């Protein structure tokens, strides 16, 4: 990759619009310090000094899209509850449109509350509904998705699956069909429940654990050759154009016209939360910008490593990523 070609691609991000469909949530944080063990049970007592709410899940993907200079449109389902109000307020503060957000009175807004002391996770508490959205809500969501695809100039669609029930089989298949009709590339960040439903997607991005569990492949230790063969087989079975697998400390692998593996960059890892959101955002915009498979895997791998150096779920810094990519 030449420096000028990378800079040109990054500049083109500013003209891209990305439709993101999937499970959005509130990432709540309780920051504090531990100075003693509870007399009631052998657990630490955290003295809370700060509370914070952030956008999470598919909404964090949208924040990464904004950070990269592009325009996100978020589609998802929240509940008619306090966390739902918080979510809408966070959208407003982040200058994100709520035109694709559906409120379902019978569901909870997904919330993950993390208790953090001295940059270490002490505990996470999840509040959520994980059943599939109702047939009524499903139809409302699909009508909204179709309207946005018909009325907006969408450059890439991201399906962000956290197994919280928004990406039903019908939502997945219908969205991919609508995208194909408009010749819009579709990127997928999957979970194992719907692993084999994403036929005809353009880019499919699981992490290694998700790929092993989703394909039920035998795995007795890291073997790049075995992984490449399985990725190629999966790609062909589902008629997917590219399979991008993040490998943590082993880097990343992309299987497109050929298999390309890039090693991990040496990083001071503080927190891996949200790294997958960053990778799918960067890879999707790189795809929309027409970057090569090698460029996609290298830049998205870099981006995932950079956000892991920060505590909590945070979006990528575009200028930092550009500087790293141009080294």
C-alpha positions as CSV (number, residue, x, y, z in Angstrom):
1,X,0.0,0.0,0.0
2,X,1.4,3.4,-1.0
3,X,0.9,6.3,1.4
4,X,-1.0,8.3,-1.3
5,X,-3.4,5.5,-2.1
6,X,-4.2,5.0,1.6
7,X,-4.7,8.8,2.1
8,X,-7.0,8.9,-1.0
9,X,-9.1,5.9,0.3
10,X,-9.4,7.5,3.8
11,X,-10.5,10.8,2.2
12,X,-13.2,8.9,0.2
13,X,-14.7,7.7,3.5
14,X,-16.0,11.2,3.9
15,X,-18.4,10.7,1.0
16,X,-19.8,7.3,2.1
17,X,-23.1,6.5,3.7
18,X,-23.4,3.3,5.7
19,X,-26.7,1.6,6.8
20,X,-26.2,-0.4,10.0
21,X,-28.8,-2.9,11.0
22,X,-28.6,-4.9,14.2
23,X,-28.5,-5.0,18.0
24,X,-27.9,-1.7,19.6
25,X,-27.4,-1.2,23.3
26,X,-26.3,1.1,26.1
27,X,-22.8,0.5,27.5
28,X,-23.0,1.7,31.1
29,X,-19.8,2.2,33.2
30,X,-19.3,2.5,37.0
31,X,-15.8,3.7,37.6
32,X,-14.3,3.4,41.1
33,X,-11.6,2.1,43.4
34,X,-11.3,-1.1,45.5
35,X,-9.7,-0.6,49.0
36,X,-11.3,-3.4,51.0
37,X,-13.1,-6.8,50.9
38,X,-16.8,-6.9,51.9
39,X,-17.4,-8.2,55.5
40,X,-20.6,-9.8,54.1
41,X,-18.9,-12.0,51.4
42,X,-15.4,-12.5,50.0
43,X,-15.9,-9.9,47.3
44,X,-14.3,-6.6,46.7
45,X,-16.1,-3.4,47.6
46,X,-15.9,-0.8,44.8
47,X,-16.3,2.8,45.8
48,X,-17.9,4.5,42.8
49,X,-16.5,7.8,41.7
50,X,-18.1,8.2,38.2
51,X,-21.0,6.9,36.2
52,X,-21.0,7.0,32.4
53,X,-23.3,5.8,29.5
54,X,-22.1,5.1,26.0
55,X,-23.6,3.8,22.8
56,X,-22.8,0.1,22.3
57,X,-23.3,-2.8,19.9
58,X,-24.5,-1.6,16.4
59,X,-24.6,1.9,17.8
60,X,-20.9,1.7,18.5
61,X,-20.3,0.6,14.9
62,X,-22.2,3.8,13.9
63,X,-19.8,5.9,16.2
64,X,-16.8,4.3,14.4
65,X,-18.3,5.1,11.1
66,X,-18.7,8.8,12.2
67,X,-15.1,8.8,13.5
68,X,-13.9,7.6,10.1
69,X,-15.7,10.6,8.4
70,X,-18.6,8.7,6.9
71,X,-22.3,9.0,7.5
72,X,-24.1,6.2,9.4
73,X,-27.8,5.4,9.5
74,X,-28.7,3.1,12.3
75,X,-31.6,0.6,12.3
76,X,-32.6,-1.4,15.3
77,X,-35.1,-2.0,18.1
78,X,-35.1,-0.6,21.6
79,X,-37.6,-0.8,24.5
80,X,-39.9,1.9,25.9
81,X,-38.0,2.2,29.1
82,X,-35.4,4.3,31.0
83,X,-32.5,2.8,29.1
84,X,-34.3,3.4,25.9
85,X,-34.6,7.1,26.8
86,X,-30.9,7.1,27.7
87,X,-30.2,5.5,24.3
88,X,-32.1,8.2,22.4
89,X,-30.4,10.9,24.3
90,X,-27.0,9.4,23.5
91,X,-28.0,9.3,19.8
92,X,-28.9,13.0,20.0
93,X,-25.6,13.9,21.7
94,X,-23.7,12.0,19.1
95,X,-25.6,13.7,16.2
96,X,-27.0,10.3,15.1
97,X,-30.4,10.1,13.5
98,X,-33.1,8.0,15.1
99,X,-35.0,7.5,11.8
100,X,-34.2,3.8,11.7
101,X,-34.9,3.1,15.4
102,X,-38.1,1.2,16.3
103,X,-39.5,1.3,19.9
104,X,-41.1,-2.0,21.0
105,X,-43.1,-1.7,24.3
106,X,-42.7,-5.4,25.0
107,X,-38.9,-5.5,24.9
108,X,-36.1,-4.2,27.1
109,X,-33.4,-1.9,25.8
110,X,-30.2,-4.0,26.0
111,X,-27.8,-2.6,28.5
112,X,-24.4,-3.8,29.7
113,X,-23.1,-2.3,32.9
114,X,-19.4,-2.7,33.6
115,X,-17.8,-2.0,37.0
116,X,-14.2,-0.9,36.5
117,X,-11.5,-0.3,39.1
118,X,-7.9,0.7,38.2
119,X,-8.6,-0.1,34.5
120,X,-9.7,-3.6,35.3
121,X,-13.2,-5.1,34.8
122,X,-14.5,-6.2,38.1
123,X,-18.0,-7.2,37.0
124,X,-20.5,-6.9,34.1
125,X,-24.3,-6.9,34.6
126,X,-26.5,-7.4,31.5
127,X,-30.2,-6.3,31.2
128,X,-31.7,-7.5,27.9
129,X,-34.4,-9.4,25.9
130,X,-32.8,-12.0,23.7
131,X,-35.8,-13.5,22.1
132,X,-36.4,-12.7,18.4
133,X,-38.4,-9.5,17.8
134,X,-42.1,-10.1,17.2
135,X,-43.5,-10.6,13.7
136,X,-45.1,-7.2,13.9
137,X,-41.9,-5.4,14.9
138,X,-40.0,-7.4,12.3
139,X,-42.3,-6.1,9.5
140,X,-42.1,-2.5,10.8
141,X,-38.3,-2.8,10.8
142,X,-38.1,-4.2,7.3
143,X,-40.4,-1.5,6.0
144,X,-38.1,1.1,7.5
145,X,-35.0,-0.6,6.1
146,X,-36.5,-0.7,2.6
147,X,-37.6,2.9,2.8
148,X,-34.0,4.0,3.8
149,X,-32.4,1.9,1.0
150,X,-34.9,3.3,-1.6
151,X,-34.6,6.9,-0.5
152,X,-30.9,7.2,0.5
153,X,-27.7,6.7,-1.4
154,X,-26.3,3.8,0.6
155,X,-22.7,2.7,-0.1
156,X,-22.5,-0.3,2.2
157,X,-24.7,-2.1,4.6
158,X,-23.5,-3.6,7.9
159,X,-25.4,-6.4,9.7
160,X,-24.3,-6.3,13.3
161,X,-25.4,-9.4,15.2
162,X,-25.1,-9.7,19.0
163,X,-27.7,-12.4,19.4
164,X,-30.2,-10.1,20.9
165,X,-33.1,-10.9,18.5
166,X,-33.1,-8.0,16.0
167,X,-31.4,-9.9,13.2
168,X,-34.0,-12.6,12.5
169,X,-33.6,-14.9,9.5
170,X,-36.2,-12.9,7.7
171,X,-34.5,-9.6,8.4
172,X,-31.1,-10.9,7.3
173,X,-32.3,-12.5,4.1
174,X,-34.6,-9.7,3.1
175,X,-32.0,-7.0,3.8
176,X,-29.4,-8.9,1.7
177,X,-31.9,-9.3,-1.1
178,X,-32.7,-5.6,-1.1
179,X,-29.0,-4.8,-1.1
180,X,-28.4,-7.1,-4.1
181,X,-31.2,-5.4,-6.1
182,X,-29.4,-2.0,-5.5
183,X,-25.9,-3.5,-6.0
184,X,-24.9,-2.5,-2.4
185,X,-22.2,-4.5,-0.7
186,X,-23.2,-6.1,2.6
187,X,-20.8,-6.7,5.5
188,X,-21.6,-9.1,8.4
189,X,-20.4,-9.2,12.0
190,X,-22.1,-12.6,13.0
191,X,-22.9,-14.7,15.9
192,X,-23.3,-18.5,15.7
193,X,-27.1,-18.6,15.9
194,X,-27.5,-17.2,12.4
195,X,-24.1,-18.3,11.1
196,X,-25.4,-20.1,7.9
197,X,-28.1,-17.6,7.1
198,X,-25.9,-14.9,5.5
199,X,-25.8,-16.4,2.0
200,X,-24.6,-14.0,-0.7
201,X,-23.1,-11.5,1.8
202,X,-20.1,-9.6,0.5
203,X,-17.9,-9.6,3.6
204,X,-18.3,-12.0,6.6
205,X,-16.3,-11.1,9.7
206,X,-16.3,-13.5,12.7
207,X,-13.6,-13.7,15.2
208,X,-11.8,-17.1,15.6
209,X,-13.9,-18.3,18.4
210,X,-17.1,-17.4,16.5
211,X,-15.9,-19.1,13.4
212,X,-14.9,-22.4,15.2
213,X,-18.3,-22.5,17.0
214,X,-20.3,-21.4,14.0
215,X,-18.8,-24.0,11.6
216,X,-18.4,-26.7,14.3
217,X,-14.9,-27.3,12.9
218,X,-12.5,-29.6,14.9
219,X,-9.9,-27.4,16.5
220,X,-7.1,-28.8,18.7
221,X,-4.8,-25.7,18.5
222,X,-4.0,-22.9,16.1
223,X,-3.3,-24.2,12.6
224,X,-3.3,-21.5,9.9
225,X,-3.5,-24.0,7.0
226,X,-6.5,-25.8,8.5
227,X,-8.2,-22.4,9.1
228,X,-7.6,-21.2,5.5
229,X,-9.1,-24.4,4.1
230,X,-12.2,-24.1,6.3
231,X,-12.7,-20.4,5.5
232,X,-12.4,-21.1,1.8
233,X,-15.0,-24.0,2.1
234,X,-17.4,-21.8,4.1
235,X,-17.0,-19.0,1.7
236,X,-17.9,-21.2,-1.3
237,X,-20.8,-22.9,0.5
238,X,-22.5,-19.6,1.3
239,X,-21.5,-17.7,-1.9
240,X,-19.7,-15.1,0.2
241,X,-17.2,-12.9,-1.5
242,X,-14.7,-12.4,1.4
243,X,-14.3,-14.0,4.8
244,X,-12.3,-11.9,7.3
245,X,-11.4,-13.7,10.5
246,X,-9.9,-11.8,13.4
247,X,-7.4,-13.9,15.3
248,X,-6.5,-11.9,18.4
249,X,-2.8,-12.2,19.1
250,X,-2.4,-14.1,15.8
251,X,-3.5,-11.1,13.7
252,X,-6.2,-11.6,11.0
253,X,-6.9,-13.7,7.9
254,X,-8.9,-12.8,4.8
255,X,-10.1,-15.3,2.3
256,X,-11.1,-13.7,-1.0
257,X,-9.6,-14.4,-4.3
258,X,-6.7,-15.9,-2.2
259,X,-5.9,-16.3,1.5
260,X,-3.9,-13.5,3.1
261,X,-2.8,-13.6,6.7
262,X,-1.4,-10.6,8.6
263,X,0.3,-10.8,12.0
264,X,-0.9,-8.8,15.0
265,X,0.9,-5.5,15.8
266,X,2.6,-5.4,19.2
267,X,0.2,-3.5,21.5
268,X,-0.3,-2.7,25.2
269,X,-3.8,-4.3,25.4
270,X,-6.0,-2.6,28.0
271,X,-9.5,-3.7,26.9
272,X,-10.8,-5.7,23.9
273,X,-14.4,-4.5,24.4
274,X,-15.7,-3.1,21.1
275,X,-12.8,-4.1,19.0
276,X,-15.0,-6.1,16.7
277,X,-17.2,-3.1,16.1
278,X,-14.2,-1.1,15.0
279,X,-12.9,-3.8,12.7
280,X,-16.3,-4.2,10.9
281,X,-16.6,-0.5,10.5
282,X,-13.2,0.0,9.0
283,X,-13.4,-3.1,6.8
284,X,-16.8,-2.1,5.5
285,X,-15.7,1.4,4.5
286,X,-12.5,0.0,3.0
287,X,-14.7,-2.3,1.0
288,X,-16.9,0.5,-0.2
289,X,-13.8,2.5,-1.1
290,X,-12.7,-0.3,-3.4
291,X,-9.6,-1.2,-1.4
292,X,-7.9,-4.6,-2.1
293,X,-8.3,-7.6,0.2
294,X,-4.8,-7.1,1.5
295,X,-5.5,-3.4,2.3
296,X,-8.8,-4.3,4.0
297,X,-7.3,-7.0,6.3
298,X,-4.2,-4.9,7.2
299,X,-6.1,-1.7,8.0
300,X,-8.9,-3.3,9.9
301,X,-6.4,-5.4,11.9
302,X,-4.5,-2.2,12.7
303,X,-7.7,-0.5,13.8
304,X,-8.8,-3.4,16.1
305,X,-5.4,-3.3,17.8
306,X,-5.5,0.5,18.4
307,X,-8.9,0.6,20.2
308,X,-7.7,-2.3,22.4
309,X,-5.2,0.1,24.0
310,X,-8.0,2.1,25.5
311,X,-10.3,1.2,28.4
312,X,-14.0,0.8,27.6
313,X,-15.8,0.7,24.3
314,X,-14.4,3.6,22.2
315,X,-14.4,4.4,18.5
316,X,-11.3,4.5,16.3
317,X,-9.3,7.7,15.9
318,X,-9.1,8.2,12.1
319,X,-5.9,10.3,12.1
320,X,-4.1,7.8,14.4
321,X,-5.2,4.9,12.2
322,X,-4.1,6.8,9.1
323,X,-0.7,7.6,10.6
324,X,-0.2,3.9,11.6
325,X,-1.3,2.7,8.2
326,X,1.1,5.0,6.4
327,X,4.2,3.9,8.4
